[in-house]
Amino acid sequence: MSVNSILLIGVGGQGAILMSKVLASGLLSAGYDVKMSEIHGMSQRGGSVTTQIKYGKKVYSPSIGLGEADIIVSFEKMEALRSLLYLKKGGRLFMDDKELFSMPTLTGAQQYPHGAVDAIKESGAAVTVIPAHAIAEGLGNARAQNIVLLGALVKALGLDDLPWEDIVGENVPPKAKELNINGFREGLKLA
């Protein structure tokens, strides 16, 4: 089996790191060699958070270079644009349709790229837009957005036969277990 590369990108507080830990736990339970790295940046101030995951029979490094990601999962439209250079030709991009405005955007110093989805499609990338934030909000808490995206990713990877609900339950606080499992189930339906 070849090595698969997944880049997760979001804004601080969206749960990219939790999603990567749950995904890595599941991949390990399936017998894959998994390597993961995190870059927090200015996450406490709403900055980008990226996680790189590689899995396969034998993986030597989690680092994903430009044009090397098989899959990118973006929690926000602008972050999807930022990460597009990492997607390999023929790769897939899953993105939430959520727009989060940074301080420069809020103050008017920068414009938000509202046409992000069109720009990504024009690049030739295979993009799947998922309303994960809205779905999670409908379930009771928008913070489950990450697990909705995880469900869609797991389905797209063909790994939905693993005990994901148990894995999710083991990695979230007990009071959030039901919400996140429901979010995962909704994500499975969207891939």
URPETA-V417352 format. One record per helix or strand of 3 or more residues. SS is the DSSP state (H for helix, E for strand). FROM is the first residue (numbers start at 1). LEN is the number of residues. If there is no record, write none. Layout:
BEGIN
SS_FROM_LEN, SS_FROM_LEN
END
This chain:
BEGIN
E_4_8, H_16_14, E_33_7, H_43_3, E_48_9, E_69_6, H_77_10, E_87_10, H_103_4, H_116_7, E_126_5, H_132_8, H_142_16, H_164_8, H_174_15
END
